[in-house]
Amino acid sequence: MMASRCIIALAVVSMVLFGRPCDGETAYGESHMYSYSKDAEDGTLSAHVENWATLVQNYIVHLTSEGLQSHYTQHFFDTANYTLQEKNGNETVKRVKALLGDYFVRKERAARKIVEKVVDLYDSFMNSTNDNFTFTKLSQLNESVYRDSDISDTLPKDITFNSYFKQPVSYSSSIVKISDSVNRADSGVIKSTYFTSGLEEVFKENHEEDNLLRWQYFGSVEGLVRLYPGREWDTNFVGFYNDYDPRVRPWYIAATSGPKDVVIILDCSYSMKGEKFKIATEVVKTVLDTLTKQDYVNIICARASHWDGEGKWYYYRTEVQSCKNDTLVPATTAHRKDLYSKTINLVPGGTSELKHGFQKAFQLLGGRSRTGCQALIILVTDGKDTDGEHVRCGPGYYTRSGFVPGPICKYQWEKVWDEVAMDNSKASPRARIFSYLTKDDGEEFPGKLACDHRGNMRKLQNGEDLISQMDDYFKFLSNNSLNTDGLWTAPYLDSWGLGLMVTIAIPAISQVTGSVIGVVGIDATLDEIENLIVNEQWGSVYAFLIDNEAQTIFHPLLKPSKALVDDPIFINIAKLEQPEGKPESFSIVEKDMRQGMSGFLYIPDAIRGIPKGDFADGVKTLQQPATYYYTSLNQSVYSFAFNLADTDRSFRRLEEPPDRDRYNTSYFNLLIEYNSSLARTDLPGVFEDIEVYYDVPKYPHLRVSYKFSSIRFAPKCYCNPNDFLFDDDLATKTVRAHKFYNGNDPDVGCNHPDGVFEQNTRADVLITSQIEPIWRNRTSPLLRDVKWTYIGCRSGVFRTYPGHRSRRPYDPTKRPWFHKVIVNPDKTTISTAYMDAAGVGKIISLSQAVFEGMENKTRESCEKLTGKLPGGCECQTNKDCISGKCYKSEAKGYTKNTRCASERVEAVTSLDILYNDFHKNVYSIMRDDDMPYSCGDYYNCPNGEPGCQTRCYLFDNFAMLITDPIFLNISDLDTGKYNRVPLGKKEGEIMHDLIYRHSFFQRKEQIDFQGSCSVSPGAPRVSLDGIPKTPEDLDDFYRNRGPIPSFSNSGGCIQDVVGYQANTSALGIK
């Protein structure tokens, strides 16, 4: 057993090293030779630690210098030509409003066409066909009317994979999906299936008019949905088709019921045991399933204590089931899951006590947390006023003849009626009570409550198809909020596999009966909306999208929609733009946006945040003057805004070099597509020239070119990112990109009707092409372990060597290594170990900034400035500059004096090295044969027992481990065991001392409103033969996946995130 140990750790970006030998001495050191150490008689360890810090830093500096050759890249950007563009925020807002406004308008127009057709088909059927309708079985309907998504023989024969829908679909036919809880022999189901077949024509017309429409569908009140394009339904883990009831989906509920406050009172007394309480829990599930985030809810379990027939006391009390027992809670998925989980764990017991239950219900409905629109109380009871011989209302007593039990409890319903009448008379709004009697005949009590309070009572014999059995409740909701305006829903997770989306949902109302026929829906995915917004950003400008409740739908500080799981929690925009209530003037922007107004507001103390890398690393907050330009989107509940800093009004962009002939040919990253028949015709000889290798030892299962680098355009480089993302014609995409990179056709940009690529992206391709031969001709033995070398430009252009494929949605500007450099542009940053996006294994990334070519400022203009100097001013050291970088530019017209780099980072250049190789090189440095306590050494402990060992760690300034000997033996696929592992998790005592004894780290807390919680550890992603998924595998995942879904144990949640930041003042860094 190990009695003691020595610990040595090296912290990077700041390059701080500390060690603790077994005798208790503590030593700190770093490459700049400042130290923070405890006095000790023996300074040997301290000297060794300081020396190791210097050597490790030298290794990292040498590796990045030899590998990145970033001084060359900086030279290329310095000598490039730039053009100054004046940006007009109002014009940008108008352009995006037209683009996004039209996007929403087209979808609403298509939905209204379907609604009109539904009403026409239904009313015509009711007027002419209904009396003569003879079909009694679905199987009697022909295929043109009835194609069932659960019956493979009835599905369209032309179902093929479609990348836009990420699954096989058929544009030739719609399908019908009928809920498992619905009787398929029900005449209403058969009739709805029959008349909705007439929607086929309008579905196809809408698709012809707008081929970017997503799902089109109609959900009927009977519990079936007709969906276009047609698809086979997804299955569960055992291969059975999943259930789907449109009546409990967010889009249906939002269109048929307005915001409401709901309290469910469960009679939890002893008489409810057995089947009756099972029905009660099904009622709870049905009501909860038909609530949305706009509603508020809570559940009360009503009962009281009693004695039994032997005089034994049983304690019970009426309890509110939510964790918040004094208020209603928003009906988010998390709260609904929590309430249902607690309900099914309830065990009936106690005597009836509904008076107290109603008192609590009215307290909840009168609280601050509510919509204030509709107040509803749902009572579930058996109506009995006694709970049987077992439940007594007295302790009993003894006589000469033996024990006499207390009296059987008999409840006085009159007290409840009087209490409810008094409480409801004071309520605003008055509550409406719906009573549901479970099996028994005790109708008097619940029936009077419902009748006296404008509700209804139903008797439930079982828990099946409760939506139909409780149609009085659901019809009231739809009739009470009856309108044909429709609405855009809050974001929710699509059941049909397209991720987070919003839906335009419009109820179809019969002109004959005046009742709701069902709801029409057309979807818009959040990633589509994000792509349209991101395309209009430049420099440090950013955009965000909110709804009329100020919920943030899109913001650069939030996770992209593709990274979210079920139950996304969208937060108020003020938490992002107005942290801690500052600046106060942002409240004007929020108010105007919520009211659908347009305008702009200059805020001199605007707050903007820049991600430091991973979300847990936090945000770097800047305060600088900025103008918010904002507007609403036509016919939707959404508004968007741009934050335009003063520094971005005049924006310098790279120009294409005039002497194009001296620049190297660039190649699109889909190397294998150069072997396509199209590429061989249009680009003869190119495939042979690039020399593609497959599955070589260094790059297993990948296609690479050692001869050339490759170029990847992020989605935002395209005029229509959505076209790019869902275009499966890879050969055409490759040929078009190659001709654009290397051609002489004018770079017309996206303002031209024929434009495909954003203007000036080709300039980044040409400028970065100059680094390729330098990377290719590197000979340093230090680089034999480097896997990839690459540069990611702010525009989204990504060049990597050796050339290889990247994933379709890959955007370098969203990667943690890019963000880390943006907030530390003057430093070489190093990542924690992570799984390579191309699948070669766990790697470490080292990155450096490439600055925009500096402006040539005169000495006179710079001398007038106070404080740190902007880019272009002459400087002596890095500390003189705002950018933190002072160097000699080789651009024409510059003196030989050193000048400050521009504040704007134009690109980030990085290299990846396999973790095991990096670890081996670092730990070989921290070995000293003359020192008895080198890393990994075992020796006798101070008490003379064997087994003590020196453990060494390299960690970053967020206290995340970069190296740990244990990482060597962890599978590359188990990313959770080596990516972002806190030092405190391994060495809690040491971390405690660093925080509280030495103030080395400062604790940082934040809330992740879009967290992901798991009930068990996640599993690594592998393909069927056990290898990591390559970019090609991942891009083709939806095409090649089998019918059985992958297991998911994650759900959306709010998480408290605790992190740490190195305290540079404690280290002596200024």
MARVO-196561 format. One record per residue (C-alpha): x, y, z; residue in one letter. Coordinates in steps of 0.2 Angstrom, whole numbers, plus 5000, padded with zeros to 4 digits. Example, Ala and Ser with C-alpha at 12.3 -4.5 7.8 and 13.67 -1.06 7.14 Angstrom:
2
506249785039a/506849955036s/
END
This chain:
1070
500050005000m/500750174995m/501050275011a/501550435003s/501950514986r/502750664978c/501850764966i/502550884953i/501350974941a/501751094926l/500451224922a/500351284904v/499951434896v/500751514912s/502051384912m/502051354931v/502751204939l/502551144957f/503250994966g/502950914983r/504250794989p/503850675003c/504750775016d/503350915014g/504451035005e/503451134991t/504251214977a/503651314962y/504451374947g/504251424928e/505151454913s/505251644916h/506151594932m/504951674944y/504651564959s/503351534973y/504151414985s/504151375004k/505751405013d/506751235014a/508451185019e/508651085003d/508251184987g/508751044975t/506951004970l/506551184968s/507951204956a/507551044946h/505751104945v/506251264938e/507451184926n/506051064920w/504851204917a/506151294906t/506451134896l/504651094894v/504251274888q/505751264876n/505151104869y/503351174866i/504051334859v/505251234848h/503851114842l/502651254837t/504051354829s/504651214818e/502951144815g/501851294812l/503151414804q/501951544809s/503151684805h/503051644787y/501151644788t/501151814797q/502251874783h/501051824770f/499651914779f/500652064782d/501152084764t/499352044757a/498252184751n/496752244761y/495252344756t/494252454768l/492352414769q/491152534777e/489752434785k/488052504788n/487052414802g/485352464796n/485652394778e/486252234785t/484652224796v/483552254781k/484452124771r/484251994784v/482452034788k/482052014770a/482951844769l/482251774786l/480551864784g/480351784768d/480951614775y/479551614788f/478251694777v/478451554764r/478151424777k/476651504784e/475851524767r/476151344763a/475351294780a/473751404777r/473551324760k/473451154769i/472251224782v/471051284768e/471151114760k/470851024776v/469251124780v/468651104762d/468950914762l/468150894779y/466650994776d/466350924759s/466450754767f/465250794781m/463950874768n/463950734755s/464950584759t/464750544777n/463050464777d/463550354762n/465250304769f/465250114770t/467050074775f/467249994792t/469049944791k/470650034786l/471149884776s/469649914764q/470450084759l/471550074744n/473450124743e/473050294736s/472150334752v/472950234765y/474850204767r/475250154784d/476950204791s/476950054803d/476449924789i/477949904777s/476949824763d/475849984761t/477350104761l/477850194744p/479050094734k/480150244730d/480750284747i/482550334745t/483850424757f/483750614756n/485050714765s/483950854768y/482850744779f/484250634785k/483250484781q/482350384767p/480850474761v/479650474746s/479050634738y/477750534728s/476550494743s/476150544761s/475950414775i/474750394789v/475350364807k/473950314819i/474250324838s/474350154847d/473150214860s/471850244846v/470550104841n/470950074822r/469250014819a/468550184826d/467450264812s/468250434815g/469950364812v/469450284796i/468550434790k/469950554794s/471150434785t/469950444770y/469650624768f/471450684772t/472050584757s/471550734747g/472950834755l/474150744743e/473950874730e/474251024740v/475750944749f/476550914732k/476151094726e/476951164741n/478551064738h/478651124720e/478451304726e/479751294739d/480851134738n/481651184755l/480151144765l/480351024779r/478950914785w/477150954780q/475850874791y/474050874798f/473650794815g/471850754818s/470750754834v/470650574832e/472450544835g/473250514818l/474450614808v/474650624789r/476450664785l/477350724769y/478550664762p/478150484766g/479350384778r/479350224787e/479150254806w/480650234817d/480750084829t/481250064847n/482749954853f/481749794851v/481249834833g/479449884836f/478750044829y/478750194841n/477050264846d/476650444840y/475050534845d/474950714837p/473850774851r/475250774864v/476550854853r/477051034857p/476451104840w/474751024842y/474551084860i/475151264856a/473851284842a/472351214852t/472651284869s/473251444876g/474351474891p/473651404907k/473951364925d/473551184930v/473451104947v/473050924948i/472350864964i/472550674967l/471450584980d/472850484988c/471750405001s/471750215005y/470150184995s/471150234979m/472250084980k/472449964965g/471749994948e/470950164953k/472650244957f/473350174941k/472050264932i/472450424942a/474250414937t/473750394919e/472750544920v/474250644927v/475350574912k/474050624900t/473850804907v/475650834909l/476050764891d/474850894884t/475651044892l/477051154885t/478351274891k/477051414891q/476051334904d/476251314923y/475851164933v/475951074950n/475250914958i/474450894975i/474250724984c/472850754996a/472650645012r/472750645031a/473350535045s/472250405054h/472250255066w/471850075061d/470749955068g/472049905081e/472350085087g/474050105077k/474350285071w/474850315052y/475550485048y/475050565031y/474850735025r/474350835010t/475950875000e/476350964984v/477450854973q/478550974964s/480251014972c/479551194973k/478051164985n/477451334986d/477251384968t/476751324951l/478251274940v/478451304921p/477951144912a/479651114904t/480050934900t/481150924915a/479750974927h/478550864919r/479650714920k/479950754939d/478150774943l/477650614934y/479150514942s/478550574959k/476750524955t/477050344950i/478050324966n/476550374977l/475750234987v/473850264992p/473650275010g/472750385023g/471050455025t/470150575013s/470650755015e/470250855000l/469851015009k/471651055013h/472150994995g/470951134987f/471651264999q/473451224993k/472751224975a/472151404977f/473651454985q/474751394970l/473551474958l/473651644967g/475551644968g/476751744957r/477351604946s/475851584934r/475251644917t/473651724924g/472751674909c/471651514913q/471551434930a/471151244929l/470951124943i/470950934939i/470250824953l/470450634952v/469550534965t/468450384968d/467150494976g/467050384992k/466750475009d/467450325018t/469050225016d/468550055024g/468649965040e/470549995040h/470450185042v/469850255058r/469750425065c/470050385083g/471350285093p/470050165100g/469950115118y/469949955129y/468449885139t/468249735149r/467749645133s/469249695124g/469849835112f/468549945104v/469250025088p/468950215084g/467550265073p/467650235054i/468150395045c/466750475036k/467150625026y/465950775026q/465950835007w/464950995012e/466451065020k/467451045004v/466051124994w/465951275005d/467851295006e/468051284987v/466651404984a/467351534996m/469151524989d/468651524971n/467551674973s/469151774978k/470251704964a/470751794949s/470451724937p/469251604944r/469651424943a/468751294932r/468651124939i/468650964929f/468250804940s/468750624935y/467950484944l/468950324944t/467850164942k/466650194957d/464950274958d/465350414970g/464750544958e/463950664970e/465550754977f/466550774961p/465050804951g/464450954961k/466151024962l/466351024943a/464551094940c/464751234953d/466351284945h/466051284926r/466851124923g/466350944919n/466450774926m/466850604918r/466950424924k/468450334919l/468350144918q/470150124913n/471750214908g/471650184890e/471550324876d/471250454890l/471350594877i/469650534870s/468950494887q/469350664894m/468850754878d/467750874888d/469350944895y/470250954879f/468751024869k/468651154882f/470451204880l/470351214861s/468651304860n/469251424874n/470751474863s/469951454846l/470751554833n/471351534815t/472851644817d/474051504821g/475751534830l/477551484829w/478051364843t/479451374855a/480951264850p/480751084853y/481550914847l/480850844831d/480150664834s/480650634816w/482450654817g/482850834811l/483450904828g/482851064836l/481451154826m/480051274827v/478351244819t/477051354812i/475551274819a/473751324813i/472151244819p/470851184805a/469151234811i/467551164802s/466451294794q/465051174796v/465151114814t/466251254821g/467351124830s/469251094828v/469650964815i/471450954819g/473151054817v/474251084802v/476051104805g/477651154794i/479351154802d/480851254802a/482451184809t/483551294820l/485151254811d/484451324795e/483951484804i/485751494812e/486551474795n/485651614788l/486051734802i/487851684804v/488151724785n/487951904789e/489251924802q/490952004800w/492452044811g/491852044829s/490052074824v/488851944830y/486951924829a/485651844840f/483751794838l/482451794852i/480551764853d/479251884860n/479551814877e/481451864876a/481951684875q/483551674866t/483451554851i/485151584844f/486651674851h/488551644849p/488751614868l/487451474867l/487751304861k/487251274842p/485651184840s/486551024834k/487351014851a/485751014861l/484850864867v/483050834872d/482250974883d/483351124878p/483151264890i/483151434882f/483651584893i/483251764893n/484251874882i/484651984897a/485751854905k/486851854890l/486852044885e/486552114902q/487552014915p/487252084932e/486052204925g/487352304916k/487252404904p/485452464910e/485152534893s/485052364885f/483352344893s/482752474879i/483352354866v/482452204874e/480852294876k/480752354858d/481252174852m/479852094862r/478652214855q/479152184837g/479852354834m/481352404823s/482752524827g/484552544834f/485352604850l/487152654853y/487752594870i/489452664875p/489652534889d/489052384879a/489552204886i/490152074874r/490851904879g/492051794869i/492151604873p/493751554881k/493651384873g/492551244880d/490951314888f/491651264906a/493151384903d/491951524904g/491851684894v/493051834892k/492051994895t/492452144886l/491652324888q/491652424872q/490552544863p/489352464851a/487652494842t/486252364843y/485252354826y/483652264828y/482052214819t/480652094820s/480351954807l/478751964797n/477251854802q/478251774816s/478551794835v/480451824832y/481651964832s/483451974828f/484852094832a/486652134827f/487952194839n/489052314829l/490652374839a/491352544834d/492952454828t/491852354815d/491152504806r/492652514795s/493152334791f/494752284782r/494652124771r/495952034762l/495952064743e/496451934730e/498251964725p/498452024707p/499851914702d/498851754703r/500151644693d/501351634708r/500151554720y/499951364722n/498451264716t/497251224730s/496251064731y/494551034739f/494550914754n/493550774746l/495050704738l/494250544731i/492950644721e/494350694710y/494250514704n/492350544699s/491950534681s/491450724682l/493050774689a/494050664677r/493150754662t/493250934669d/494950914678l/495950784668p/497450724677g/497150804694v/496750644703f/498450564698e/499350724702d/498750734720i/499250554724e/497950504736v/498450364748y/497150264758y/497350174775d/499250204778v/499850164795p/499950344801k/498250384795y/497150224796p/495550224787h/495850394779l/496250454762r/497750584762v/498850674751s/500650704756y/500950804741k/499650944744f/498651014758s/496751024756s/495451164758i/493751154767r/492451294767f/491451304783a/489551324779p/489651514782k/490751524767c/489351484755y/487951604750c/486651474754n/487451364768p/485951254769n/486151204750d/487951164754f/487551054769l/486150954761f/486950934743d/487450754741d/488150784723d/489950784730l/490750774713a/489950934707t/490351014724k/492150964722t/492351024704v/491451184707r/492551224722a/494151184713h/493751294699k/493351434711f/494951414721y/496051414706n/495051504692g/495151684686n/493251714686d/492751874696p/492351844714d/490551914713v/490051864731g/488351834737c/487551994731n/487551924713h/486151814708p/487451684702d/488551694718g/488951534727v/490351584738f/490551734750e/491651864743q/493451864748n/493451684754t/494551654739r/495851784745a/496051674761d/496351524750v/497651604739l/498551684754i/498651524764t/499251424749s/500951504751q/501251404768i/500951234760e/502651204752p/503451264768i/502451134778w/502851004766r/504751024766n/504951034785r/506350904790t/506550934809s/506450764818p/505450844831l/503950844819l/503950654816r/502550634828d/501450784821v/499850714813k/499050874806w/499551054803t/498251174798y/497651354798i/495851414801g/495351584795c/494051694803r/493051684786s/492851494789g/494251444776v/495151294783f/496851224776r/497551064782t/499150964778y/499250824774p/497650844763g/496150744769h/494250754772r/493450854785s/491650834791r/490250924781r/489751044795p/491551074801y/491951264805d/493651304812p/493051464820t/491951364832k/493251244838r/493951264856p/495751284849w/495151434839f/494251514854h/495751494865k/496851594854v/495651724851i/495651764869v/497451744871n/498151804855p/499851844862d/500151664868k/500451494862t/498951394868t/498951204871i/497351104872s/496950964884t/496850784875a/495350754864y/494850644850m/495350704833d/493950754822a/494650644808a/494750494820g/496650464821v/496650454840g/496850564855k/497850714851i/498550874858i/498351044849s/499651184849l/499051344842s/499551524838q/498751684831a/499051754814v/498551944815f/497852044802e/499152144792g/499452294802m/498952474797e/500452594795n/500152724808k/501352874809t/502452904824r/501553074827e/499853004828s/500452864840c/501352984851e/499653074855k/498952914862l/498952864880t/498952684887g/499352534876k/499652554858l/498552504844p/499052404829g/500352494817g/501152594831c/503052574834e/503352474850c/504852404861q/504052254869t/502452154868n/501752244884k/501752404874d/500352344863c/498452314865i/498652154855s/500052094866g/501152064851k/502652174845c/503552124830y/504452184814k/503252184799s/503952154782e/502552244773a/502952374760k/503152544766g/503552494784y/505152554793t/506252424801k/505652464818n/504552344827t/502652384828r/501152324837c/500152194828a/498352224823s/497052194837e/496152084825r/496651894823v/496451854805e/496751664807a/497351534819v/498651404814t/498851244824s/499651074824l/499050914831d/500250784839i/499650614846l/499450624865y/500550474868n/502050554858d/501750714867f/501750634884h/503350534880k/504250684875n/503750794890v/504050654903y/505750614895s/506250804899i/505650784917m/506850634920r/508450664930d/509550524934d/510450624947d/508850664956m/508050534967p/506350604965y/506150614946s/504450584938c/503850404940g/505250354952d/504750244966y/505750254983y/505550225001n/504350335010c/504950435026p/504350295037n/505450175028g/504150085020e/504350055001p/503050114988g/503150304987c/503150374970q/503350544962t/501850594951r/501950724938c/500550824929y/500450954916l/498951064917f/498251214909d/497751384917n/495951314920f/496651174931a/496251044917m/497550904915l/498550904899i/499550754904t/499350614916d/500150444915p/498550364917i/497950434900f/499250324891l/498250174895n/496450244891i/495650194875s/495650334863d/493750314862l/493350344880d/493550534878t/492650564895g/494150484904k/495550604897y/494650754890n/494550894902r/494950804918v/495150924932p/496750914942l/495650914958g/494850754953k/496550674953k/497450764967e/496050854978g/497250894992e/498450984981i/497151074972m/496451134989h/498151204993d/498351284977l/496651374979i/496551414997y/498351415003r/499251494989h/497851584979s/498551504963f/496851474956f/495251574958q/493551484958r/492351534944k/490551484944e/489251494930q/487651414925i/487451314909d/485651334905f/485851214890q/486751074899g/486650884896s/486350764910c/486550584909s/485950444920v/487450334916s/489250364908p/489150394889g/489850264877a/491150304864p/490650324846r/491250184835v/490750104819s/490249924818l/492049854817d/492549954832g/493550084824i/493250274827p/492050354815k/493050454801t/492350614794p/491650504779e/490750384792d/490050534801l/489450624786d/488550464780d/487950414797f/486050454793y/486250364776r/486950204783n/486150194800r/485150034803g/483250034809p/483650014827i/484050184836p/485650214845s/485550214864f/485350394872s/485350424891n/485550614890s/484250744893g/484350934894g/484551014911c/485251164920i/486951134927q/488051224939d/489751234931v/491251264943v/492851304935g/494551384940y/495551514932q/497451544936a/497751694946n/499151774937t/499451904951s/499951764963a/501251704950l/501951874948g/501351904931i/500852074926k/
END
